[in-house]
Amino acid sequence: MQGPRRGRGDPMWYMIHILVMRTGQQLFTVSPRLDSAPALAATTAAFLVSLGLAWALYVVV
C-alpha cells in the first residue's frame, strides 16, 4: 500500500487559485465596495471553489 501523494497537489492549488481569482476579477469589473459579511462570503466562496477544483484535479490526474 502506498502512502499519500503529498506535495503533488501544491502546483495544482496555485494554478487553480490564480484562475479562480482572475475569473472573479472579470466578474467584478467595477471594484465593488462590499460590507464585511458579503466580502467574507465572497472570499470563502473563492477559497472553496479553488480547493474543490484542485482536489478534483488531484483525484482525476
HTML snippet that shows the backbone in 3Dmol.js (N, CA, C, O; Angstrom):
<script src="https://3Dmol.org/build/3Dmol-min.js"></script>
<div id="view" style="width:600px;height:400px;position:relative"></div>
<script>
const pdb = `
ATOM      1  N   MET A   1       0.837  -1.186   0.000  1.00  0.00           N
ATOM      2  CA  MET A   1       0.000   0.000   0.000  1.00  0.00           C
ATOM      3  C   MET A   1       0.880   1.245   0.000  1.00  0.00           C
ATOM      4  O   MET A   1       1.819   1.352   0.789  1.00  0.00           O
ATOM      5  N   GLN A   2       0.577   2.162  -0.867  1.00  0.00           N
ATOM      6  CA  GLN A   2       1.350   3.391  -0.964  1.00  0.00           C
ATOM      7  C   GLN A   2       0.841   4.418   0.031  1.00  0.00           C
ATOM      8  O   GLN A   2      -0.331   4.419   0.409  1.00  0.00           O
ATOM      9  N   GLY A   3       1.739   5.282   0.444  1.00  0.00           N
ATOM     10  CA  GLY A   3       1.360   6.385   1.324  1.00  0.00           C
ATOM     11  C   GLY A   3       0.699   7.490   0.528  1.00  0.00           C
ATOM     12  O   GLY A   3       0.558   7.380  -0.690  1.00  0.00           O
ATOM     13  N   PRO A   4       0.293   8.552   1.199  1.00  0.00           N
ATOM     14  CA  PRO A   4      -0.342   9.667   0.486  1.00  0.00           C
ATOM     15  C   PRO A   4       0.631  10.341  -0.473  1.00  0.00           C
ATOM     16  O   PRO A   4       1.839  10.367  -0.236  1.00  0.00           O
ATOM     17  N   ARG A   5       0.095  10.878  -1.540  1.00  0.00           N
ATOM     18  CA  ARG A   5       0.913  11.551  -2.556  1.00  0.00           C
ATOM     19  C   ARG A   5       1.082  13.023  -2.175  1.00  0.00           C
ATOM     20  O   ARG A   5       0.571  13.913  -2.856  1.00  0.00           O
ATOM     21  N   ARG A   6       1.786  13.262  -1.105  1.00  0.00           N
ATOM     22  CA  ARG A   6       1.939  14.630  -0.620  1.00  0.00           C
ATOM     23  C   ARG A   6       2.845  15.423  -1.543  1.00  0.00           C
ATOM     24  O   ARG A   6       3.810  14.900  -2.101  1.00  0.00           O
ATOM     25  N   GLY A   7       2.514  16.691  -1.691  1.00  0.00           N
ATOM     26  CA  GLY A   7       3.343  17.583  -2.486  1.00  0.00           C
ATOM     27  C   GLY A   7       2.949  17.674  -3.938  1.00  0.00           C
ATOM     28  O   GLY A   7       3.292  18.652  -4.602  1.00  0.00           O
ATOM     29  N   ARG A   8       2.239  16.690  -4.454  1.00  0.00           N
ATOM     30  CA  ARG A   8       1.869  16.728  -5.872  1.00  0.00           C
ATOM     31  C   ARG A   8       0.700  17.659  -6.124  1.00  0.00           C
ATOM     32  O   ARG A   8       0.519  18.124  -7.250  1.00  0.00           O
ATOM     33  N   GLY A   9      -0.101  17.944  -5.104  1.00  0.00           N
ATOM     34  CA  GLY A   9      -1.260  18.800  -5.296  1.00  0.00           C
ATOM     35  C   GLY A   9      -0.959  20.279  -5.178  1.00  0.00           C
ATOM     36  O   GLY A   9      -1.790  21.109  -5.545  1.00  0.00           O
ATOM     37  N   ASP A  10       0.219  20.626  -4.669  1.00  0.00           N
ATOM     38  CA  ASP A  10       0.532  22.035  -4.444  1.00  0.00           C
ATOM     39  C   ASP A  10       0.512  22.878  -5.721  1.00  0.00           C
ATOM     40  O   ASP A  10      -0.117  23.936  -5.724  1.00  0.00           O
ATOM     41  N   PRO A  11       1.174  22.458  -6.807  1.00  0.00           N
ATOM     42  CA  PRO A  11       1.115  23.281  -8.021  1.00  0.00           C
ATOM     43  C   PRO A  11      -0.309  23.411  -8.557  1.00  0.00           C
ATOM     44  O   PRO A  11      -0.681  24.456  -9.090  1.00  0.00           O
ATOM     45  N   MET A  12      -1.103  22.350  -8.416  1.00  0.00           N
ATOM     46  CA  MET A  12      -2.491  22.418  -8.884  1.00  0.00           C
ATOM     47  C   MET A  12      -3.267  23.475  -8.112  1.00  0.00           C
ATOM     48  O   MET A  12      -4.055  24.227  -8.686  1.00  0.00           O
ATOM     49  N   TRP A  13      -3.034  23.524  -6.796  1.00  0.00           N
ATOM     50  CA  TRP A  13      -3.736  24.502  -5.959  1.00  0.00           C
ATOM     51  C   TRP A  13      -3.439  25.917  -6.447  1.00  0.00           C
ATOM     52  O   TRP A  13      -4.362  26.719  -6.589  1.00  0.00           O
ATOM     53  N   TYR A  14      -2.178  26.241  -6.706  1.00  0.00           N
ATOM     54  CA  TYR A  14      -1.817  27.594  -7.116  1.00  0.00           C
ATOM     55  C   TYR A  14      -2.351  27.927  -8.500  1.00  0.00           C
ATOM     56  O   TYR A  14      -2.813  29.045  -8.730  1.00  0.00           O
ATOM     57  N   MET A  15      -2.296  26.975  -9.423  1.00  0.00           N
ATOM     58  CA  MET A  15      -2.810  27.233 -10.769  1.00  0.00           C
ATOM     59  C   MET A  15      -4.313  27.474 -10.740  1.00  0.00           C
ATOM     60  O   MET A  15      -4.804  28.417 -11.360  1.00  0.00           O
ATOM     61  N   ILE A  16      -5.042  26.628 -10.026  1.00  0.00           N
ATOM     62  CA  ILE A  16      -6.490  26.780  -9.931  1.00  0.00           C
ATOM     63  C   ILE A  16      -6.844  28.071  -9.201  1.00  0.00           C
ATOM     64  O   ILE A  16      -7.764  28.781  -9.607  1.00  0.00           O
ATOM     65  N   HIS A  17      -6.119  28.380  -8.127  1.00  0.00           N
ATOM     66  CA  HIS A  17      -6.405  29.583  -7.353  1.00  0.00           C
ATOM     67  C   HIS A  17      -6.245  30.835  -8.207  1.00  0.00           C
ATOM     68  O   HIS A  17      -7.059  31.755  -8.123  1.00  0.00           O
ATOM     69  N   ILE A  18      -5.199  30.874  -9.028  1.00  0.00           N
ATOM     70  CA  ILE A  18      -4.998  32.023  -9.911  1.00  0.00           C
ATOM     71  C   ILE A  18      -6.151  32.129 -10.904  1.00  0.00           C
ATOM     72  O   ILE A  18      -6.652  33.225 -11.156  1.00  0.00           O
ATOM     73  N   LEU A  19      -6.576  31.003 -11.469  1.00  0.00           N
ATOM     74  CA  LEU A  19      -7.699  31.030 -12.417  1.00  0.00           C
ATOM     75  C   LEU A  19      -8.983  31.521 -11.758  1.00  0.00           C
ATOM     76  O   LEU A  19      -9.717  32.315 -12.346  1.00  0.00           O
ATOM     77  N   VAL A  20      -9.258  31.053 -10.540  1.00  0.00           N
ATOM     78  CA  VAL A  20     -10.471  31.475  -9.834  1.00  0.00           C
ATOM     79  C   VAL A  20     -10.404  32.974  -9.515  1.00  0.00           C
ATOM     80  O   VAL A  20     -11.396  33.683  -9.681  1.00  0.00           O
ATOM     81  N   MET A  21      -9.264  33.453  -9.066  1.00  0.00           N
ATOM     82  CA  MET A  21      -9.143  34.865  -8.721  1.00  0.00           C
ATOM     83  C   MET A  21      -9.246  35.759  -9.960  1.00  0.00           C
ATOM     84  O   MET A  21      -9.853  36.828  -9.902  1.00  0.00           O
ATOM     85  N   ARG A  22      -8.659  35.326 -11.074  1.00  0.00           N
ATOM     86  CA  ARG A  22      -8.764  36.111 -12.319  1.00  0.00           C
ATOM     87  C   ARG A  22     -10.199  36.136 -12.831  1.00  0.00           C
ATOM     88  O   ARG A  22     -10.663  37.157 -13.339  1.00  0.00           O
ATOM     89  N   THR A  23     -10.904  35.009 -12.697  1.00  0.00           N
ATOM     90  CA  THR A  23     -12.312  34.968 -13.099  1.00  0.00           C
ATOM     91  C   THR A  23     -13.132  35.907 -12.230  1.00  0.00           C
ATOM     92  O   THR A  23     -14.014  36.610 -12.724  1.00  0.00           O
ATOM     93  N   GLY A  24     -12.839  35.918 -10.928  1.00  0.00           N
ATOM     94  CA  GLY A  24     -13.534  36.842 -10.024  1.00  0.00           C
ATOM     95  C   GLY A  24     -13.295  38.288 -10.399  1.00  0.00           C
ATOM     96  O   GLY A  24     -14.205  39.111 -10.310  1.00  0.00           O
ATOM     97  N   GLN A  25     -12.079  38.609 -10.819  1.00  0.00           N
ATOM     98  CA  GLN A  25     -11.788  39.972 -11.253  1.00  0.00           C
ATOM     99  C   GLN A  25     -12.580  40.331 -12.506  1.00  0.00           C
ATOM    100  O   GLN A  25     -13.013  41.473 -12.659  1.00  0.00           O
ATOM    101  N   GLN A  26     -12.770  39.370 -13.396  1.00  0.00           N
ATOM    102  CA  GLN A  26     -13.541  39.638 -14.608  1.00  0.00           C
ATOM    103  C   GLN A  26     -15.034  39.800 -14.296  1.00  0.00           C
ATOM    104  O   GLN A  26     -15.721  40.601 -14.929  1.00  0.00           O
ATOM    105  N   LEU A  27     -15.527  39.039 -13.323  1.00  0.00           N
ATOM    106  CA  LEU A  27     -16.941  39.142 -12.956  1.00  0.00           C
ATOM    107  C   LEU A  27     -17.243  40.459 -12.253  1.00  0.00           C
ATOM    108  O   LEU A  27     -18.305  41.048 -12.453  1.00  0.00           O
ATOM    109  N   PHE A  28     -16.317  40.912 -11.441  1.00  0.00           N
ATOM    110  CA  PHE A  28     -16.481  42.177 -10.724  1.00  0.00           C
ATOM    111  C   PHE A  28     -15.571  43.217 -11.362  1.00  0.00           C
ATOM    112  O   PHE A  28     -14.548  43.598 -10.791  1.00  0.00           O
ATOM    113  N   THR A  29     -15.958  43.678 -12.563  1.00  0.00           N
ATOM    114  CA  THR A  29     -15.102  44.600 -13.296  1.00  0.00           C
ATOM    115  C   THR A  29     -14.985  45.943 -12.587  1.00  0.00           C
ATOM    116  O   THR A  29     -13.927  46.571 -12.619  1.00  0.00           O
ATOM    117  N   VAL A  30     -16.055  46.384 -11.954  1.00  0.00           N
ATOM    118  CA  VAL A  30     -16.010  47.620 -11.185  1.00  0.00           C
ATOM    119  C   VAL A  30     -15.729  47.220  -9.747  1.00  0.00           C
ATOM    120  O   VAL A  30     -16.590  46.647  -9.080  1.00  0.00           O
ATOM    121  N   SER A  31     -14.564  47.509  -9.281  1.00  0.00           N
ATOM    122  CA  SER A  31     -14.144  47.107  -7.940  1.00  0.00           C
ATOM    123  C   SER A  31     -15.241  47.373  -6.912  1.00  0.00           C
ATOM    124  O   SER A  31     -15.440  48.516  -6.502  1.00  0.00           O
ATOM    125  N   PRO A  32     -15.950  46.329  -6.495  1.00  0.00           N
ATOM    126  CA  PRO A  32     -17.093  46.551  -5.604  1.00  0.00           C
ATOM    127  C   PRO A  32     -16.642  46.893  -4.183  1.00  0.00           C
ATOM    128  O   PRO A  32     -15.600  46.440  -3.707  1.00  0.00           O
ATOM    129  N   ARG A  33     -17.445  47.687  -3.545  1.00  0.00           N
ATOM    130  CA  ARG A  33     -17.234  48.012  -2.140  1.00  0.00           C
ATOM    131  C   ARG A  33     -18.219  47.182  -1.344  1.00  0.00           C
ATOM    132  O   ARG A  33     -19.383  47.558  -1.209  1.00  0.00           O
ATOM    133  N   LEU A  34     -17.767  46.067  -0.821  1.00  0.00           N
ATOM    134  CA  LEU A  34     -18.643  45.171  -0.089  1.00  0.00           C
ATOM    135  C   LEU A  34     -18.508  45.401   1.406  1.00  0.00           C
ATOM    136  O   LEU A  34     -17.442  45.765   1.901  1.00  0.00           O
ATOM    137  N   ASP A  35     -19.599  45.185   2.109  1.00  0.00           N
ATOM    138  CA  ASP A  35     -19.535  45.200   3.566  1.00  0.00           C
ATOM    139  C   ASP A  35     -18.762  43.978   4.027  1.00  0.00           C
ATOM    140  O   ASP A  35     -18.392  43.123   3.223  1.00  0.00           O
ATOM    141  N   SER A  36     -18.524  43.902   5.314  1.00  0.00           N
ATOM    142  CA  SER A  36     -17.700  42.817   5.860  1.00  0.00           C
ATOM    143  C   SER A  36     -18.284  41.435   5.588  1.00  0.00           C
ATOM    144  O   SER A  36     -17.563  40.544   5.139  1.00  0.00           O
ATOM    145  N   ALA A  37     -19.558  41.242   5.849  1.00  0.00           N
ATOM    146  CA  ALA A  37     -20.168  39.917   5.693  1.00  0.00           C
ATOM    147  C   ALA A  37     -20.150  39.439   4.234  1.00  0.00           C
ATOM    148  O   ALA A  37     -19.729  38.311   3.977  1.00  0.00           O
ATOM    149  N   PRO A  38     -20.595  40.265   3.265  1.00  0.00           N
ATOM    150  CA  PRO A  38     -20.519  39.803   1.871  1.00  0.00           C
ATOM    151  C   PRO A  38     -19.085  39.597   1.381  1.00  0.00           C
ATOM    152  O   PRO A  38     -18.829  38.690   0.589  1.00  0.00           O
ATOM    153  N   ALA A  39     -18.152  40.426   1.842  1.00  0.00           N
ATOM    154  CA  ALA A  39     -16.755  40.258   1.444  1.00  0.00           C
ATOM    155  C   ALA A  39     -16.198  38.948   1.988  1.00  0.00           C
ATOM    156  O   ALA A  39     -15.472  38.241   1.289  1.00  0.00           O
ATOM    157  N   LEU A  40     -16.534  38.625   3.231  1.00  0.00           N
ATOM    158  CA  LEU A  40     -16.088  37.362   3.817  1.00  0.00           C
ATOM    159  C   LEU A  40     -16.717  36.182   3.095  1.00  0.00           C
ATOM    160  O   LEU A  40     -16.065  35.159   2.887  1.00  0.00           O
ATOM    161  N   ALA A  41     -17.982  36.319   2.714  1.00  0.00           N
ATOM    162  CA  ALA A  41     -18.665  35.252   1.977  1.00  0.00           C
ATOM    163  C   ALA A  41     -18.018  35.053   0.602  1.00  0.00           C
ATOM    164  O   ALA A  41     -17.833  33.917   0.166  1.00  0.00           O
ATOM    165  N   ALA A  42     -17.677  36.140  -0.076  1.00  0.00           N
ATOM    166  CA  ALA A  42     -17.045  36.035  -1.391  1.00  0.00           C
ATOM    167  C   ALA A  42     -15.654  35.406  -1.284  1.00  0.00           C
ATOM    168  O   ALA A  42     -15.268  34.591  -2.122  1.00  0.00           O
ATOM    169  N   THR A  43     -14.915  35.785  -0.259  1.00  0.00           N
ATOM    170  CA  THR A  43     -13.583  35.212  -0.045  1.00  0.00           C
ATOM    171  C   THR A  43     -13.676  33.729   0.265  1.00  0.00           C
ATOM    172  O   THR A  43     -12.891  32.932  -0.248  1.00  0.00           O
ATOM    173  N   THR A  44     -14.633  33.361   1.104  1.00  0.00           N
ATOM    174  CA  THR A  44     -14.831  31.958   1.451  1.00  0.00           C
ATOM    175  C   THR A  44     -15.257  31.155   0.222  1.00  0.00           C
ATOM    176  O   THR A  44     -14.791  30.035   0.014  1.00  0.00           O
ATOM    177  N   ALA A  45     -16.135  31.726  -0.579  1.00  0.00           N
ATOM    178  CA  ALA A  45     -16.587  31.044  -1.793  1.00  0.00           C
ATOM    179  C   ALA A  45     -15.416  30.822  -2.762  1.00  0.00           C
ATOM    180  O   ALA A  45     -15.284  29.739  -3.334  1.00  0.00           O
ATOM    181  N   ALA A  46     -14.574  31.835  -2.945  1.00  0.00           N
ATOM    182  CA  ALA A  46     -13.418  31.688  -3.831  1.00  0.00           C
ATOM    183  C   ALA A  46     -12.474  30.612  -3.308  1.00  0.00           C
ATOM    184  O   ALA A  46     -11.941  29.820  -4.086  1.00  0.00           O
ATOM    185  N   PHE A  47     -12.268  30.580  -2.002  1.00  0.00           N
ATOM    186  CA  PHE A  47     -11.404  29.565  -1.404  1.00  0.00           C
ATOM    187  C   PHE A  47     -11.976  28.165  -1.622  1.00  0.00           C
ATOM    188  O   PHE A  47     -11.249  27.246  -2.000  1.00  0.00           O
ATOM    189  N   LEU A  48     -13.275  28.006  -1.383  1.00  0.00           N
ATOM    190  CA  LEU A  48     -13.893  26.685  -1.517  1.00  0.00           C
ATOM    191  C   LEU A  48     -13.913  26.215  -2.965  1.00  0.00           C
ATOM    192  O   LEU A  48     -13.711  25.031  -3.236  1.00  0.00           O
ATOM    193  N   VAL A  49     -14.155  27.130  -3.894  1.00  0.00           N
ATOM    194  CA  VAL A  49     -14.122  26.760  -5.318  1.00  0.00           C
ATOM    195  C   VAL A  49     -12.708  26.335  -5.701  1.00  0.00           C
ATOM    196  O   VAL A  49     -12.529  25.325  -6.380  1.00  0.00           O
ATOM    197  N   SER A  50     -11.708  27.094  -5.274  1.00  0.00           N
ATOM    198  CA  SER A  50     -10.315  26.740  -5.575  1.00  0.00           C
ATOM    199  C   SER A  50      -9.943  25.388  -4.979  1.00  0.00           C
ATOM    200  O   SER A  50      -9.330  24.551  -5.642  1.00  0.00           O
ATOM    201  N   LEU A  51     -10.317  25.191  -3.738  1.00  0.00           N
ATOM    202  CA  LEU A  51      -9.994  23.937  -3.061  1.00  0.00           C
ATOM    203  C   LEU A  51     -10.698  22.759  -3.726  1.00  0.00           C
ATOM    204  O   LEU A  51     -10.088  21.711  -3.936  1.00  0.00           O
ATOM    205  N   GLY A  52     -11.971  22.924  -4.058  1.00  0.00           N
ATOM    206  CA  GLY A  52     -12.723  21.847  -4.697  1.00  0.00           C
ATOM    207  C   GLY A  52     -12.174  21.485  -6.068  1.00  0.00           C
ATOM    208  O   GLY A  52     -12.038  20.306  -6.396  1.00  0.00           O
ATOM    209  N   LEU A  53     -11.859  22.494  -6.868  1.00  0.00           N
ATOM    210  CA  LEU A  53     -11.318  22.220  -8.196  1.00  0.00           C
ATOM    211  C   LEU A  53      -9.923  21.603  -8.127  1.00  0.00           C
ATOM    212  O   LEU A  53      -9.606  20.700  -8.901  1.00  0.00           O
ATOM    213  N   ALA A  54      -9.091  22.083  -7.204  1.00  0.00           N
ATOM    214  CA  ALA A  54      -7.751  21.500  -7.054  1.00  0.00           C
ATOM    215  C   ALA A  54      -7.845  20.061  -6.573  1.00  0.00           C
ATOM    216  O   ALA A  54      -7.096  19.199  -7.034  1.00  0.00           O
ATOM    217  N   TRP A  55      -8.753  19.798  -5.655  1.00  0.00           N
ATOM    218  CA  TRP A  55      -8.931  18.427  -5.163  1.00  0.00           C
ATOM    219  C   TRP A  55      -9.407  17.514  -6.287  1.00  0.00           C
ATOM    220  O   TRP A  55      -8.902  16.403  -6.443  1.00  0.00           O
ATOM    221  N   ALA A  56     -10.385  17.984  -7.075  1.00  0.00           N
ATOM    222  CA  ALA A  56     -10.904  17.184  -8.187  1.00  0.00           C
ATOM    223  C   ALA A  56      -9.801  16.901  -9.205  1.00  0.00           C
ATOM    224  O   ALA A  56      -9.688  15.779  -9.698  1.00  0.00           O
ATOM    225  N   LEU A  57      -8.998  17.897  -9.520  1.00  0.00           N
ATOM    226  CA  LEU A  57      -7.902  17.695 -10.451  1.00  0.00           C
ATOM    227  C   LEU A  57      -6.869  16.730  -9.877  1.00  0.00           C
ATOM    228  O   LEU A  57      -6.316  15.907 -10.606  1.00  0.00           O
ATOM    229  N   TYR A  58      -6.612  16.825  -8.593  1.00  0.00           N
ATOM    230  CA  TYR A  58      -5.656  15.923  -7.916  1.00  0.00           C
ATOM    231  C   TYR A  58      -6.133  14.481  -7.980  1.00  0.00           C
ATOM    232  O   TYR A  58      -5.341  13.566  -8.209  1.00  0.00           O
ATOM    233  N   VAL A  59      -7.440  14.280  -7.777  1.00  0.00           N
ATOM    234  CA  VAL A  59      -8.002  12.922  -7.787  1.00  0.00           C
ATOM    235  C   VAL A  59      -8.025  12.353  -9.202  1.00  0.00           C
ATOM    236  O   VAL A  59      -7.711  11.181  -9.407  1.00  0.00           O
ATOM    237  N   VAL A  60      -8.392  13.176 -10.172  1.00  0.00           N
ATOM    238  CA  VAL A  60      -8.509  12.711 -11.552  1.00  0.00           C
ATOM    239  C   VAL A  60      -7.135  12.438 -12.155  1.00  0.00           C
ATOM    240  O   VAL A  60      -6.937  11.425 -12.827  1.00  0.00           O
ATOM    241  N   VAL A  61      -6.213  13.315 -11.921  1.00  0.00           N
ATOM    242  CA  VAL A  61      -4.873  13.173 -12.509  1.00  0.00           C
ATOM    243  C   VAL A  61      -4.069  12.309 -11.584  1.00  0.00           C
ATOM    244  O   VAL A  61      -2.899  12.037 -11.854  1.00  0.00           O
TER     245      VAL A  61
END
`;
const viewer = $3Dmol.createViewer("view");
viewer.addModel(pdb, "pdb");
viewer.setStyle({}, {cartoon: {color: "spectrum"}});
viewer.zoomTo();
viewer.render();
</script>
